[in-house]
């Protein structure tokens, strides 16, 4: 059986997926089931149907996933930055969340690397390349999932997951350079210099973009802003800079103009126009991230075979990694926080960045025995654990929000 795909059937398919995603969002809010699980499951079913009836050529999946992942990553970080308010009273939380994200990334990656070495014959540096993506929190999943938590817990999870994303990507590409070069010193030195230069350039470019956007006024086309940010992101990657820092800095500056435009610089801000632009930009990024994440996780599900669940050897390594993740997380949170650690102890899902980094791994570094199916099992496991933690969270600890954006 081969279905004739034309423009109309393709439009029907795309429209149907978007409608289904909104329905999943309603189900997610009612039952607290992460929408990502529903989308991946739907993608797996579509993939099995496609395998059986040969409806589509699946050669498009890998390049489409990479494009969706890169764009989604940029939008997600921008969306997170636009939600963060930098205030003096929040400085302690910001510092603690950064330290926890950094410490957990390093120690969990090292422990996971040793677990990988038990199953696959690789050196430690290459094992770290495989381990790091498995140890990065997914802000794409966390940010919308914690929308009903109390404000202090919600903000901590947003800060931690955003820092984990950025630090994880820097660490991942650092280790790739280390494996290529065969030594650490010069690579770490160059990476440090690149990050400092990126930070300086990001501040300057952010000021220029903000003044340009305000000059254009409320008639600004937000796809133009997206195009400019994507251009800067891609150019930064080609120059081996940490492009996510650019996106994060832009979002923080535009959302905290009183902090970054102090004193006489406030005269540059036209408050009425500025507030309208900022509000519209937040709405635009929210809806755009919804679309991108919908298709990303659906397409990822299509790339996975249901037969993965019959591979018994994957269960042992997945269980060992899960034990490491939550044990080290419990220790870190207990050291830095004295309050009740639930449910944030179990809010540690893996998702978009984990998948994206595995797809961006150089071919010469891929080794037999480590399949992407194992990545899927870890993603599903951490999301199911998060789902259960949120379901059993005490109702009095959950804020009742009247309006919740339809985000994945």
NORQUI-V90188 format. One record per residue. RES is the residue in one small letter. SS is DSSP state (alpha for helix, beta for strand, coil for the rest). PHI is phi as a letter, one per 30 degrees, with the letter a starting at -180 (* if undefined). OMEGA is omega in whole degrees, -180 to 180 (999 if undefined). Layout:
res=RES ss=SS phi=PHI omega=OMEGA
res=RES ss=SS phi=PHI omega=OMEGA
This chain:
res=x ss=coil phi=* omega=178
res=x ss=coil phi=b omega=-178
res=x ss=coil phi=d omega=178
res=x ss=coil phi=d omega=-178
res=x ss=coil phi=c omega=174
res=x ss=coil phi=b omega=-176
res=x ss=alpha phi=e omega=-175
res=x ss=alpha phi=d omega=178
res=x ss=alpha phi=d omega=179
res=x ss=alpha phi=d omega=177
res=x ss=alpha phi=d omega=178
res=x ss=alpha phi=d omega=180
res=x ss=alpha phi=d omega=-178
res=x ss=alpha phi=d omega=-180
res=x ss=alpha phi=d omega=179
res=x ss=alpha phi=d omega=180
res=x ss=alpha phi=d omega=-180
res=x ss=alpha phi=d omega=179
res=x ss=alpha phi=d omega=179
res=x ss=alpha phi=d omega=-180
res=x ss=alpha phi=d omega=177
res=x ss=alpha phi=d omega=176
res=x ss=alpha phi=d omega=176
res=x ss=alpha phi=d omega=180
res=x ss=alpha phi=d omega=177
res=x ss=alpha phi=d omega=178
res=x ss=alpha phi=d omega=-179
res=x ss=alpha phi=d omega=-180
res=x ss=alpha phi=d omega=-179
res=x ss=alpha phi=d omega=-173
res=x ss=alpha phi=c omega=-178
res=x ss=coil phi=i omega=173
res=x ss=coil phi=c omega=180
res=x ss=coil phi=e omega=-179
res=x ss=alpha phi=e omega=-179
res=x ss=alpha phi=d omega=179
res=x ss=alpha phi=d omega=179
res=x ss=alpha phi=d omega=-179
res=x ss=alpha phi=d omega=179
res=x ss=alpha phi=d omega=179
res=x ss=alpha phi=d omega=178
res=x ss=alpha phi=d omega=178
res=x ss=alpha phi=d omega=179
res=x ss=alpha phi=d omega=178
res=x ss=alpha phi=d omega=178
res=x ss=alpha phi=d omega=179
res=x ss=alpha phi=d omega=178
res=x ss=alpha phi=d omega=178
res=x ss=alpha phi=d omega=180
res=x ss=alpha phi=d omega=178
res=x ss=alpha phi=d omega=-177
res=x ss=alpha phi=d omega=-174
res=x ss=alpha phi=c omega=177
res=x ss=coil phi=h omega=-178
res=x ss=coil phi=d omega=-176
res=x ss=coil phi=b omega=171
res=x ss=coil phi=d omega=-174
res=x ss=alpha phi=d omega=180
res=x ss=alpha phi=d omega=-178
res=x ss=alpha phi=d omega=-168
res=x ss=alpha phi=d omega=-176
res=x ss=alpha phi=d omega=179
res=x ss=alpha phi=d omega=179
res=x ss=alpha phi=d omega=178
res=x ss=alpha phi=d omega=-179
res=x ss=alpha phi=d omega=-180
res=x ss=alpha phi=d omega=179
res=x ss=alpha phi=d omega=-179
res=x ss=alpha phi=d omega=-180
res=x ss=alpha phi=d omega=179
res=x ss=alpha phi=d omega=180
res=x ss=alpha phi=d omega=179
res=x ss=alpha phi=e omega=180
res=x ss=alpha phi=d omega=-179
res=x ss=alpha phi=d omega=-178
res=x ss=alpha phi=d omega=179
res=x ss=alpha phi=d omega=177
res=x ss=alpha phi=d omega=179
res=x ss=alpha phi=d omega=179
res=x ss=alpha phi=d omega=-179
res=x ss=alpha phi=d omega=180
res=x ss=coil phi=d omega=178
res=x ss=coil phi=c omega=-173
res=x ss=coil phi=c omega=176
res=x ss=coil phi=c omega=-179
res=x ss=coil phi=c omega=180
res=x ss=coil phi=b omega=-177
res=x ss=alpha phi=e omega=-177
res=x ss=alpha phi=d omega=179
res=x ss=alpha phi=c omega=-177
res=x ss=alpha phi=d omega=-180
res=x ss=alpha phi=d omega=179
res=x ss=alpha phi=d omega=-180
res=x ss=alpha phi=d omega=-179
res=x ss=alpha phi=d omega=-180
res=x ss=alpha phi=d omega=-180
res=x ss=alpha phi=d omega=177
res=x ss=alpha phi=d omega=-179
res=x ss=alpha phi=d omega=180
res=x ss=alpha phi=d omega=179
res=x ss=alpha phi=d omega=-179
res=x ss=alpha phi=d omega=-178
res=x ss=alpha phi=d omega=-179
res=x ss=alpha phi=d omega=179
res=x ss=alpha phi=d omega=-176
res=x ss=alpha phi=d omega=-174
res=x ss=alpha phi=d omega=179
res=x ss=alpha phi=d omega=178
res=x ss=alpha phi=d omega=-180
res=x ss=alpha phi=d omega=179
res=x ss=alpha phi=d omega=179
res=x ss=alpha phi=d omega=178
res=x ss=alpha phi=d omega=178
res=x ss=alpha phi=d omega=175
res=x ss=alpha phi=d omega=178
res=x ss=alpha phi=d omega=-180
res=x ss=alpha phi=d omega=177
res=x ss=alpha phi=d omega=-175
res=x ss=alpha phi=c omega=-177
res=x ss=coil phi=b omega=-178
res=x ss=coil phi=d omega=178
res=x ss=coil phi=b omega=176
res=x ss=coil phi=d omega=-175
res=x ss=alpha phi=d omega=-177
res=x ss=alpha phi=d omega=178
res=x ss=alpha phi=d omega=176
res=x ss=alpha phi=d omega=177
res=x ss=alpha phi=d omega=177
res=x ss=alpha phi=e omega=179
res=x ss=alpha phi=d omega=-174
res=x ss=alpha phi=d omega=-173
res=x ss=alpha phi=e omega=180
res=x ss=alpha phi=e omega=-179
res=x ss=alpha phi=d omega=-174
res=x ss=coil phi=c omega=-180
res=x ss=coil phi=c omega=176
res=x ss=coil phi=d omega=-180
res=x ss=coil phi=c omega=177
res=x ss=alpha phi=d omega=179
res=x ss=alpha phi=d omega=-180
res=x ss=alpha phi=c omega=-175
res=x ss=alpha phi=d omega=-172
res=x ss=alpha phi=e omega=178
res=x ss=alpha phi=d omega=-176
res=x ss=alpha phi=d omega=-176
res=x ss=coil phi=c omega=-175
res=x ss=coil phi=d omega=-178
res=x ss=coil phi=c omega=178
res=x ss=beta phi=d omega=174
res=x ss=coil phi=e omega=-170
res=x ss=alpha phi=e omega=-177
res=x ss=alpha phi=d omega=178
res=x ss=alpha phi=d omega=-180
res=x ss=alpha phi=d omega=-179
res=x ss=alpha phi=d omega=177
res=x ss=alpha phi=d omega=-179
res=x ss=alpha phi=d omega=178
res=x ss=alpha phi=d omega=178
res=x ss=alpha phi=d omega=-176
res=x ss=alpha phi=d omega=-178
res=x ss=alpha phi=d omega=178
res=x ss=alpha phi=d omega=177
res=x ss=alpha phi=d omega=180
res=x ss=alpha phi=d omega=178
res=x ss=alpha phi=e omega=-174
res=x ss=alpha phi=d omega=180
res=x ss=alpha phi=d omega=-180
res=x ss=alpha phi=d omega=180
res=x ss=alpha phi=d omega=178
res=x ss=alpha phi=d omega=-179
res=x ss=alpha phi=d omega=-179
res=x ss=alpha phi=d omega=-179
res=x ss=alpha phi=d omega=173
res=x ss=alpha phi=d omega=-179
res=x ss=alpha phi=d omega=176
res=x ss=alpha phi=d omega=177
res=x ss=alpha phi=d omega=178
res=x ss=alpha phi=d omega=179
res=x ss=alpha phi=d omega=179
res=x ss=alpha phi=d omega=-175
res=x ss=alpha phi=d omega=-180
res=x ss=coil phi=i omega=178
res=x ss=coil phi=a omega=-170
res=x ss=coil phi=c omega=-164
res=x ss=alpha phi=e omega=-176
res=x ss=alpha phi=d omega=-179
res=x ss=alpha phi=d omega=180
res=x ss=alpha phi=d omega=179
res=x ss=alpha phi=d omega=-179
res=x ss=alpha phi=d omega=179
res=x ss=alpha phi=d omega=178
res=x ss=alpha phi=d omega=179
res=x ss=alpha phi=d omega=-180
res=x ss=alpha phi=d omega=-179
res=x ss=alpha phi=d omega=177
res=x ss=alpha phi=d omega=178
res=x ss=alpha phi=d omega=179
res=x ss=alpha phi=d omega=-180
res=x ss=alpha phi=d omega=180
res=x ss=alpha phi=d omega=-180
res=x ss=alpha phi=d omega=-178
res=x ss=alpha phi=d omega=180
res=x ss=alpha phi=d omega=-180
res=x ss=alpha phi=d omega=-180
res=x ss=alpha phi=d omega=180
res=x ss=alpha phi=d omega=177
res=x ss=alpha phi=d omega=-180
res=x ss=alpha phi=d omega=-179
res=x ss=alpha phi=d omega=-179
res=x ss=alpha phi=d omega=178
res=x ss=alpha phi=d omega=178
res=x ss=alpha phi=d omega=-179
res=x ss=alpha phi=d omega=-180
res=x ss=alpha phi=d omega=179
res=x ss=alpha phi=d omega=177
res=x ss=alpha phi=d omega=176
res=x ss=coil phi=j omega=-174
res=x ss=coil phi=d omega=179
res=x ss=coil phi=d omega=-178
res=x ss=coil phi=e omega=176
res=x ss=coil phi=d omega=-174
res=x ss=alpha phi=d omega=172
res=x ss=alpha phi=d omega=175
res=x ss=alpha phi=d omega=177
res=x ss=alpha phi=d omega=179
res=x ss=alpha phi=d omega=180
res=x ss=alpha phi=d omega=179
res=x ss=alpha phi=d omega=180
res=x ss=alpha phi=d omega=178
res=x ss=alpha phi=d omega=178
res=x ss=alpha phi=d omega=178
res=x ss=alpha phi=d omega=-180
res=x ss=alpha phi=d omega=-178
res=x ss=alpha phi=d omega=178
res=x ss=alpha phi=d omega=178
res=x ss=alpha phi=d omega=179
res=x ss=alpha phi=d omega=179
res=x ss=alpha phi=d omega=179
res=x ss=coil phi=c omega=178
res=x ss=coil phi=i omega=175
res=x ss=coil phi=c omega=179
res=x ss=coil phi=d omega=-172
res=x ss=alpha phi=d omega=180
res=x ss=alpha phi=d omega=177
res=x ss=alpha phi=d omega=178
res=x ss=alpha phi=e omega=-178
res=x ss=alpha phi=d omega=-179
res=x ss=alpha phi=d omega=-178
res=x ss=alpha phi=d omega=179
res=x ss=alpha phi=e omega=-179
res=x ss=alpha phi=d omega=-180
res=x ss=alpha phi=d omega=-178
res=x ss=alpha phi=d omega=-177
res=x ss=alpha phi=d omega=180
res=x ss=alpha phi=d omega=-178
res=x ss=coil phi=b omega=-173
res=x ss=alpha phi=d omega=-179
res=x ss=alpha phi=d omega=178
res=x ss=alpha phi=d omega=-174
res=x ss=alpha phi=c omega=174
res=x ss=coil phi=b omega=-176
res=x ss=coil phi=d omega=172
res=x ss=alpha phi=h omega=-177
res=x ss=alpha phi=d omega=180
res=x ss=alpha phi=d omega=178
res=x ss=alpha phi=d omega=178
res=x ss=alpha phi=d omega=179
res=x ss=alpha phi=d omega=-177
res=x ss=coil phi=c omega=173
res=x ss=coil phi=c omega=-166
res=x ss=alpha phi=e omega=-178
res=x ss=alpha phi=d omega=179
res=x ss=alpha phi=d omega=-177
res=x ss=alpha phi=d omega=-179
res=x ss=alpha phi=d omega=179
res=x ss=alpha phi=d omega=179
res=x ss=alpha phi=d omega=-179
res=x ss=alpha phi=d omega=179
res=x ss=alpha phi=d omega=179
res=x ss=alpha phi=d omega=179
res=x ss=alpha phi=d omega=178
res=x ss=alpha phi=d omega=178
res=x ss=alpha phi=d omega=-180
res=x ss=alpha phi=d omega=-179
res=x ss=alpha phi=d omega=179
res=x ss=alpha phi=d omega=-179
res=x ss=alpha phi=d omega=179
res=x ss=alpha phi=d omega=179
res=x ss=alpha phi=d omega=177
res=x ss=alpha phi=e omega=-179
res=x ss=alpha phi=d omega=-176
res=x ss=alpha phi=d omega=-179
res=x ss=alpha phi=d omega=177
res=x ss=alpha phi=e omega=-176
res=x ss=alpha phi=d omega=180
res=x ss=alpha phi=d omega=-176
res=x ss=alpha phi=d omega=176
res=x ss=alpha phi=d omega=180
res=x ss=alpha phi=d omega=177
res=x ss=alpha phi=d omega=177
res=x ss=alpha phi=d omega=179
res=x ss=alpha phi=d omega=-178
res=x ss=coil phi=d omega=-175
res=x ss=coil phi=c omega=177
res=x ss=coil phi=c omega=178
res=x ss=alpha phi=d omega=-180
res=x ss=alpha phi=d omega=-180
res=x ss=alpha phi=e omega=-176
res=x ss=alpha phi=d omega=177
res=x ss=alpha phi=c omega=-180
res=x ss=coil phi=d omega=-173
res=x ss=alpha phi=d omega=-178
res=x ss=alpha phi=d omega=179
res=x ss=alpha phi=d omega=-175
res=x ss=alpha phi=d omega=-177
res=x ss=alpha phi=d omega=-180
res=x ss=alpha phi=d omega=178
res=x ss=alpha phi=d omega=180
res=x ss=alpha phi=d omega=179
res=x ss=alpha phi=d omega=180
res=x ss=alpha phi=d omega=178
res=x ss=alpha phi=d omega=178
res=x ss=alpha phi=d omega=178
res=x ss=alpha phi=d omega=-177
res=x ss=alpha phi=e omega=-172
res=x ss=alpha phi=d omega=176
res=x ss=alpha phi=d omega=180
res=x ss=alpha phi=d omega=178
res=x ss=alpha phi=d omega=179
res=x ss=alpha phi=d omega=180
res=x ss=alpha phi=d omega=-178
res=x ss=alpha phi=d omega=-180
res=x ss=alpha phi=d omega=179
res=x ss=alpha phi=d omega=-180
res=x ss=alpha phi=d omega=-173
res=x ss=alpha phi=c omega=-179
res=x ss=coil phi=b omega=179
res=x ss=coil phi=c omega=-180
res=x ss=coil phi=c omega=178
res=x ss=coil phi=d omega=-171
res=x ss=coil phi=c omega=179
res=x ss=coil phi=c omega=4
res=x ss=coil phi=c omega=-171
res=x ss=alpha phi=d omega=175
res=x ss=alpha phi=e omega=-176
res=x ss=alpha phi=c omega=175
res=x ss=coil phi=c omega=-178
res=x ss=coil phi=b omega=-176
res=x ss=coil phi=d omega=171
res=x ss=coil phi=c omega=-175
res=x ss=coil phi=a omega=-168
res=x ss=alpha phi=e omega=-176
res=x ss=alpha phi=d omega=177
res=x ss=alpha phi=e omega=180
res=x ss=alpha phi=d omega=-177
res=x ss=alpha phi=d omega=-178
res=x ss=alpha phi=d omega=177
res=x ss=alpha phi=d omega=178
res=x ss=alpha phi=d omega=-179
res=x ss=coil phi=c omega=180
res=x ss=coil phi=d omega=179
res=x ss=coil phi=e omega=-178
res=x ss=alpha phi=e omega=-177
res=x ss=alpha phi=d omega=179
res=x ss=alpha phi=c omega=179
res=x ss=coil phi=d omega=-179
res=x ss=coil phi=b omega=179
res=x ss=coil phi=d omega=177
res=x ss=coil phi=j omega=178
res=x ss=coil phi=c omega=-175
res=x ss=coil phi=c omega=178
res=x ss=alpha phi=d omega=176
res=x ss=alpha phi=d omega=178
res=x ss=alpha phi=d omega=177
res=x ss=alpha phi=d omega=179
res=x ss=alpha phi=e omega=-178
res=x ss=alpha phi=d omega=179
res=x ss=alpha phi=d omega=178
res=x ss=alpha phi=d omega=180
res=x ss=alpha phi=d omega=-177
res=x ss=alpha phi=d omega=-178
res=x ss=alpha phi=d omega=179
res=x ss=alpha phi=d omega=177
res=x ss=alpha phi=d omega=178
res=x ss=alpha phi=d omega=177
res=x ss=alpha phi=d omega=-180
res=x ss=alpha phi=e omega=-180
res=x ss=alpha phi=d omega=179
res=x ss=alpha phi=d omega=180
res=x ss=alpha phi=d omega=180
res=x ss=alpha phi=d omega=-176
res=x ss=coil phi=c omega=175
res=x ss=coil phi=d omega=-179
res=x ss=coil phi=e omega=-176
res=x ss=alpha phi=d omega=-178
res=x ss=alpha phi=d omega=178
res=x ss=alpha phi=c omega=-177
res=x ss=beta phi=c omega=178
res=x ss=coil phi=d omega=176
res=x ss=coil phi=c omega=-180
res=x ss=coil phi=c omega=-179
res=x ss=coil phi=d omega=-177
res=x ss=coil phi=b omega=178
res=x ss=coil phi=b omega=-180
res=x ss=coil phi=d omega=-180
res=x ss=coil phi=d omega=-179
res=x ss=coil phi=c omega=180
res=x ss=coil phi=d omega=999
